[in-house]
Amino acid sequence: MSQYPELSGKVAIVTGAGRPGGLGAAIAQRLAQEGAKVVVADLDTVQEMHAVVQEIIDHGGQAMALPCNMLDGSAVEKLVADTQAAYGGVDILINNAGVGYLMKPIVEMSLDEWDTVLGVNLRGMFAATQAAAKRFIAQGRGGRIVNIASQAAKSGFTHASAYCASKHGVLGLTRVAAIELAQHQVTVNAVCPNHVTTGLGAWQNEYFSKLLGKSVEQYLAEMRARIPLGRAGLTSDTANACAFLCSDQAQYITGEAMNVSGGEEMH
Ligand SMILES: NC(=O)c1ccc[n+]([C@@H]2O[C@H](COP(=O)([O-])OP(=O)(O)OC[C@H]3O[C@@H](n4cnc5c(N)ncnc54)[C@H](O)[C@@H]3O)[C@@H](O)[C@H]2O)c1
């Protein structure tokens, strides 16, 4: 059921949306449910992106898959150009692609690993923001950018120096883009989810429970106990926040870093 009819016919690109069960796939499905035409972008090795597209189509939505490596600036420009060619414009960019599985103590992390995390999570996001912003300005009909940051954009977590640095950087990029693009009626916001058990989330559960010498079940129970609303995040929580930020209801909200964390993160 559509909640924001104004999103019907809008064209949305969701990066890193090719994994069923991931945040990007849920956001793509939610926007398609609102009637948006959705580009599911991911690495060309992520063949499941075709299944994500098929599921949207099976539910009556419009979607297509486009391969794009966020580390390649010209591929990111091509993603926006191909979307324009296929769907006649671009209205929404959801910067979701991210690397969260390179977790190590600072003293063990290589510079190449640092570069990979910062390269996808921040440089890739900048490239997509730039390409979409040029398109939005040329079209002259406004636009929406939502950056998937993290609780790690606001707090530090052990073994996550590159991840936290990249996500803190996402908030800086969000704020500058919000200021620069406001004159073009483009809003730019970030969403900061706490833990969600996606593929990446499941990997992190294994990693941190082992690090702390606990079972995954014990680790998750302790997580639930410290979250005021008593559960970990769901992909739908983040997808709902994105749909709202893309809607007319959020037209006066920009430069915001919205927590979607059941009260775990409050600043
Ligand atoms: N799961 C969580 O607990 C959680 C919490 C907060 C924020 N996030 C953020 O949400 C986003 C989605 O994460 P997820 O949990 O769904 O994990 P995920 O691993 O399922 O999704 C990340 C996606 O990014 C893609 N990607 C990685 N490198 C890429 C590249 N070079 N080019 C293009 N795509 C690339 C992956 O293929 C994958 O589809 C990430 O930015 C992550 O940091 C996740």
The ligand as a Tripos MOL2 file, in Angstrom:
@<TRIPOS>MOLECULE
LIG
   44    48     1     0     0
SMALL
NO_CHARGES

@<TRIPOS>ATOM
      1 N1         23.6010   -4.1410    8.9830 N.am      1 LIG1
      2 C1         23.8350   -3.2310    9.8820 C.2       1 LIG1
      3 O1         23.8200   -3.5030   11.0840 O.2       1 LIG1
      4 C2         24.1010   -1.8060    9.4600 C.ar      1 LIG1
      5 C3         23.9770   -0.8230   10.4420 C.ar      1 LIG1
      6 C4         24.2340    0.4870   10.0880 C.ar      1 LIG1
      7 C5         24.5850    0.8100    8.8010 C.ar      1 LIG1
      8 N2         24.7040   -0.1650    7.8640 N.ar      1 LIG1
      9 C6         25.0580    0.2450    6.5120 C.3       1 LIG1
     10 O2         24.0260   -0.1190    5.6470 O.3       1 LIG1
     11 C7         24.5320   -0.3300    4.3360 C.3       1 LIG1
     12 C8         24.0480   -1.6670    3.8280 C.3       1 LIG1
     13 O3         24.5940   -2.6870    4.6490 O.3       1 LIG1
     14 P1         23.9480   -4.1370    4.8410 P.3       1 LIG1
     15 O4         23.9420   -4.4190    6.2900 O.co2     1 LIG1
     16 O5         22.7040   -4.2680    4.0620 O.co2     1 LIG1
     17 O6         25.1180   -5.0400    4.2740 O.3       1 LIG1
     18 P2         25.3600   -5.7310    2.8720 P.3       1 LIG1
     19 O7         26.7600   -6.2270    2.9010 O.co2     1 LIG1
     20 O8         24.2570   -6.6880    2.6070 O.co2     1 LIG1
     21 O9         25.2120   -4.5050    1.8590 O.3       1 LIG1
     22 C9         26.2730   -3.7540    1.3760 C.3       1 LIG1
     23 C10        26.1580   -3.7510   -0.1290 C.3       1 LIG1
     24 O10        27.1850   -2.9180   -0.6650 O.3       1 LIG1
     25 C11        27.6990   -3.5720   -1.7930 C.3       1 LIG1
     26 N3         29.0540   -3.1180   -2.1050 N.ar      1 LIG1
     27 C12        30.1920   -3.3660   -1.4150 C.ar      1 LIG1
     28 N4         31.2410   -2.8470   -2.0710 N.ar      1 LIG1
     29 C13        30.7530   -2.2730   -3.2030 C.ar      1 LIG1
     30 C14        31.3410   -1.5950   -4.2960 C.ar      1 LIG1
     31 N5         32.6640   -1.4100   -4.3910 N.pl3     1 LIG1
     32 N6         30.5160   -1.1460   -5.2780 N.ar      1 LIG1
     33 C15        29.1850   -1.3450   -5.2290 C.ar      1 LIG1
     34 N7         28.5680   -1.9810   -4.2100 N.ar      1 LIG1
     35 C16        29.3530   -2.4470   -3.2180 C.ar      1 LIG1
     36 C17        27.6760   -5.0460   -1.4380 C.3       1 LIG1
     37 O11        27.7730   -5.8720   -2.5940 O.3       1 LIG1
     38 C18        26.3330   -5.1550   -0.7280 C.3       1 LIG1
     39 O12        25.2710   -5.4410   -1.6080 O.3       1 LIG1
     40 C19        26.0620   -0.1980    4.4400 C.3       1 LIG1
     41 O13        26.4500    1.0980    4.0470 O.3       1 LIG1
     42 C20        26.2940   -0.4070    5.9310 C.3       1 LIG1
     43 O14        27.4860    0.2170    6.3560 O.3       1 LIG1
     44 C21        24.4600   -1.4720    8.1670 C.ar      1 LIG1
@<TRIPOS>BOND
     1     1     2 1
     2     2     3 2
     3     2     4 1
     4     4     5 ar
     5     4    44 ar
     6     5     6 ar
     7     6     7 ar
     8     7     8 ar
     9     8     9 1
    10     8    44 ar
    11     9    10 1
    12     9    42 1
    13    10    11 1
    14    11    12 1
    15    11    40 1
    16    12    13 1
    17    13    14 1
    18    14    15 2
    19    14    16 1
    20    14    17 1
    21    17    18 1
    22    18    19 2
    23    18    20 1
    24    18    21 1
    25    21    22 1
    26    22    23 1
    27    23    24 1
    28    23    38 1
    29    24    25 1
    30    25    26 1
    31    25    36 1
    32    26    27 ar
    33    26    35 ar
    34    27    28 ar
    35    28    29 ar
    36    29    30 ar
    37    29    35 ar
    38    30    31 1
    39    30    32 ar
    40    32    33 ar
    41    33    34 ar
    42    34    35 ar
    43    36    37 1
    44    36    38 1
    45    38    39 1
    46    40    41 1
    47    40    42 1
    48    42    43 1
@<TRIPOS>SUBSTRUCTURE
     1 LIG1         1 GROUP 0 **** ****
